[in-house]
Amino acid sequence: MTTTMYREYSTKGMPFRRLGSSGLRVPLFSLGGWLTLGESVTGSSVKDIIQVAFDNGINMFDTAEGYNKGQSEIAMGQAIKDLSLRRSDIIVTTKIFFGTKDGPNDTGLSRKHIIEGTKASLERLQLEYVDVIFAHVPDYTVPIEETVRAFNYVINKGWAMYWATSEWSARDIEEAHHVATRLGLIPPIAEQCQHNMFHRGRPEREYLPLYERYDLGTTVWSPLAGGLLTGKYANGIPPTSRYALHASTFSSTIERLFSTEEGRKKMASVQELGKVAEEELDCTITHLALAWLAVHQHTSTIILGASTPGQVLDNLKALAVIPKLTEEVLEKVEAILGNKPEELPTFGRPPLDVTGKTRR
């Protein structure tokens, strides 16, 4: 009888937060597989990136059935197996909607695809369960009751611990909660949304009532705005950058960035933010952008994308910047960005913070 020698896990000082209303503790920084693991990064390189993440306190790994038609799940699952990571030491999340085939029932959030898609994801990941399964986007062709019942079934079967949403509107999330409450089923615990210095309206304004009502947490994707907040596009598009390697995916973003007044303003903001980072915080704009997200109280985890182990290590330097983000620094950042979402109207009444207590 052989005994598996597991790679031991240490937090290495990584902060942990509850994922929304659940009891699940997730690392402030996690690792995602979109456009990288199983696509632009393959073979042993996937293992190298996951290893350096794990060895530096990141024990949450996010993927989706739709990432390169399931190849991201395959690559991530194989790396987890090859590295001998103890299942109880890691958090694995995946997303259901886009499928790996194009049949009429191979995509979406019907009961059929949620159940069959979950089983297929687990097979690709070589796991008995995932910790969280996300509804990748809303499906307006399927009754929400069917979707909620299907995710409840998946959890009851032990294929997932929790379910959550991704890129859902506040209205959609609210409806899912109402259905779950009415039927005595399990509601979603979190939302995986885009959130960065240039994409703020939904997570910072639209979701405010959900934070107060349901203790919603967010798992943030695109924290660096596709690389824009690294400063790498100041002089065009580098040949090895995400915009170059995935030009079709980012075609509209590229056009807006380099051909519009809005894009030019963003580029100017990046330059100014870079100066604040370098001169006042002794860091890069990348570290500032990640730390800025971390100080938002409902950010449960920030999903990092990485093409090399070095990128993981560099991004984790943001941890040292978080304590440096004083009110004064944050005000300077807001002045440069000039895009803070308007607060919800109170019509003369004292505004509430997200915990429901009157601000003093």
N, C-alpha and C positions, 0 to 999 in steps of 0.2 A: 504494500500500500504506500503510495507516494503522498507526501504532504506538500501542499503549495506554499512556497515562500513568498509571502506578500511584501510589496514595497510599503514600508511604513509611512504613515501620513503625519505631518506636523503643520500646524497653522502658519508657522513662521511669522507670527504677528499679524496675519490677515484679519481684519475686522469681519464680524459676521452679523447679519441682520435677519429678522424674521421675514419670510416671504409673505407679504400682505397679511391676511387674517389668519394664516396657518401657524402651526408651531414649527415649521421647517426653517432651520437656520441655513442661510446661504452666504457665501463669501461676497464681500463688497465687489470684488472683480471676479468674473467668470470667463470662460473661453468658449467662443462660438465657432461654428464650422462653415458659415455662409461664405461662398465664393473662394474658400481656401481649402479646408480639410476635405480631401476626396475630390478636389477639382484642380485648383492651381498648385496645391500641395498634395503630393501622393507618396506612397511607399513609406520608407523609414523616416522621412521628414515629418510625417504626421505624428509618429511615435515620439520623435525628438521634441516637438512642440508641446505635446501633452505631458511629456515627462518633466520638462522644465517648468511648466505651469503647476503641476502637481507638487513638485519639489519646492515650490515657492508659495505654497498656501492656497492655490486655486484648486478646488476639488469639485467644481461644478462645470459641466460640459453640455453645451446646447447645440442641437442640430435639428433637422427636419426631414421628413420623407421627400419633400420637394427640392432639397438641396442636391443639385446634379443628379436628379432621378434616383435618390437613395444611396448614391455613392458616398456621401458624407457620413451617413449612418454606418455604412460598411467599414469605412476607414477608421472612424472613431471607435467603433466596437472592437475592431481587430487590435487597435493600439492599446485599448484598455485591457484586453486579454493578454497581449504580449508583455505588457508592463506589470502584469500580476497585481493590479489594483484591487484591493478588497472592496467588494460591492458596498458594504456598509460605510466605507470611507468616502464614497463619491456620490455626487448628485448628477443624474443624467436626465436631461429634458429633451423632448422632441416635439414636433408639430405635425398636425394632420390637416390636410385639405387638398394639396396639389397632386398627390399621388405620384406614381412612377409609370403609369400607363394612361392611355387616353380613352378608355371605354366610358360609357355613360354613367357607370357606377364606380369608376375608379378614382374619382375626385369628389370634393365637397364634404359636407358635414351631415350626410344622411346617416342613419343608424348602420346601414350596410357598410358604408366606407369607413366610418369611425371604427367599427369593430374589426373589419378585415384589414384596414390600414394599420391599426395599432398592432395587430398580430404580425403583420409583415414587417413593421418597424422593429419590433422586438427580435424577430429572426435575423434581420440585417445587423442589429446591434449585438447579437449573441447574448441577450440579457433576458431575465425572467420578467422584469418589470422596469419601468422608468419612474422617476420620482414625480415628474410633472409632465402632463401631456397638454399641449396648447392647441386650441382651435386657431389655425394659422391666420385666417381671415374670416370674417362673417360670411355665412351662406344664406342669401336672401331668397333662395329657391326652396329652402327646407324649413318647415315649421320649427320654431325655436324649442318647442316642447320636445320634439323628436331628438334634437341635438343634445339637450340637457339630459334626457333619459339615457341616451347612448353613452355619454361620458360617465354618468352614474354607474351604468352597467360595467364599463371598463374598470372603474375603481373597485366595484364590488367583486369583480373577477380577480383582483390582485395584479392587474397588468399596469396600473399606475397608482400612485399614492394620492395625487391631486390632479385637478384639471384647471386650466386657465385660458385666457383669451389672448389674441395678438392682433393689433391694428383694428380693434373693435371700437365703435363710437361709444360715448357714455350712454346713449339711449339703448344700444344693443346690450351692453353689460347690465344695465338696469333691468332690462326685460328678462335676461337670463336669471338674475337674482329673484325676480318676482315669480317666475315659473318654478324655480327650485324651492322657494318658500311655500308656494301654494301646494306643491306636490310632495313636500317633505324630502326633497332630493338634495344633492350636494351642489353648492354654487361654485362658480369660479373663484379662485383665491388671488389672482394677480392678472396683470396685463403686460404683455411684451410690446412696448411701443417705441417708436423712434423718438429720441430726445437728445438734443444737442444745442449748442449755443444759437444755432440758426433755425431750429425746429422746436418751438416751445408751446404753441397754442393749445394743442390737445393735452399734453401732460401737465401743463402749468395752469390751465384755465378750465378746459372742458371737463376734466376729471375731478375738479375740486369737490363737488358734492359726493362723489364716490369715495374719496379719501375719508371724508367725514362719516359717511353712512356705513361703509362696508370695510373700512380699514384696508382699502386697495393698496397693493404694492406694485411696483413696476420693475420689470427686467428690461433694461434699456439696450436697444440695438442702435447701431450707427452713432455711437457717442462722439466720433470725430468727424461726422458729416462726410463719410466716404473718403476720409483722408484730407479734406480741406483744412481741418483744424490741426494739421501737422505742419502747415506752411509749405508743403512740398510742391504745391501748384503755383507758387508765386511767379515763376518764370516759364509757365507752360506745363505740359503733361509729361512727366518722366516716363520713359519706355517701360519700366518695371512697376509702375504704379497701378493701383486698382482701376483708375479711369482708363488707362491704356490697355490693360489685360482684359477688361470687361467693358469695352467701349459701347457695345450694343445695350447693355444693362443701364449704363449711365449716360446714354446719348442726350436725353433731354436735359439732364443735370449739367452736362458739359456745355451744351449750347447756352443755357441760361447763365452759367458762370462766366463764360468768356465773351458773350455777345450781347449782354444786356447791362443796363445801368445798375440794376439790382445786384448782378454778379460782381460788377466792379466795386460796389460798396462793400460787399462781403469780403472781397480780396483786401480792400483797404482796412477793414476791421481786423482781419487776420494779422496784418502788419502791426497795427497798434496793440493788439493783444499780445503779440510776440514780444514787443518792447516791455510791456508790463511784466510778463513772465520772466524775461531775462534780467531786467534791471531791478525789480522789486522782490521777486520770489526766487531768483537764482535757479530757474528751471526753464523748460521749453514750453511752447504753447500747447503741445500735446499734454503735458502733465497738468497744466492749468485747466485745460478743457475737461479732462477726466476728473480732477479734484472738484471743479465747479459743479459737475453732476452729482458727485458724492455728497455734497452738503445739502442737497435737496432731500428732505426728510422722508419722502415716500419712495425714493430710489432704493429698491431692495438689493439689486445687483446690476453691475454695468458689464455688458458682454463685450469682451475684447475680441477683435479679429487679428490674426497673426499669420504671417507667411514664413517667419523664422523664429527660433527660440529667442534670439536677441530682441525682437520686437516685444515679446512678452515681458522680458526683464525690464526693458526701457519703460513700458507702460506702467509697470508696478512702482516706478519712482514717484508716481502721482500720490501715493500714500503719504509721503513725507510733505507734500504740499498742502494737504487738506487742513492741517492746523494753522497754516499761514493765511488762510482765506478769511481775514478779518472783515468786519462790516465796511471798513474803508476801502479795502481792495475790491470787495464785491460791488460796491458803488461805482468804482472806476470801471469795472468790467461792464456794468449795466450802461454806463454813459457811453462807452465805446460801441456796444451792441445796438442800443437804442431800439430794442424790439421786445421789451418786457410786455407780456400780455396784460390787457386791462383786467382789473379786479372785477368780480361779479358785482352788479349793482346792488346797493343796500337801500336806496331811496330814503336816505337820511338817518337810518338806524345804524348803530355802531357795528362795524364789520366784524365778522367772525373769522377766527383762524380755522385751520383744517381739523382741529380737534373739537370744534364746536364751542370753544370758550371765547368770550368777548376779549378782543385785544385791548391792552391797556396802553 
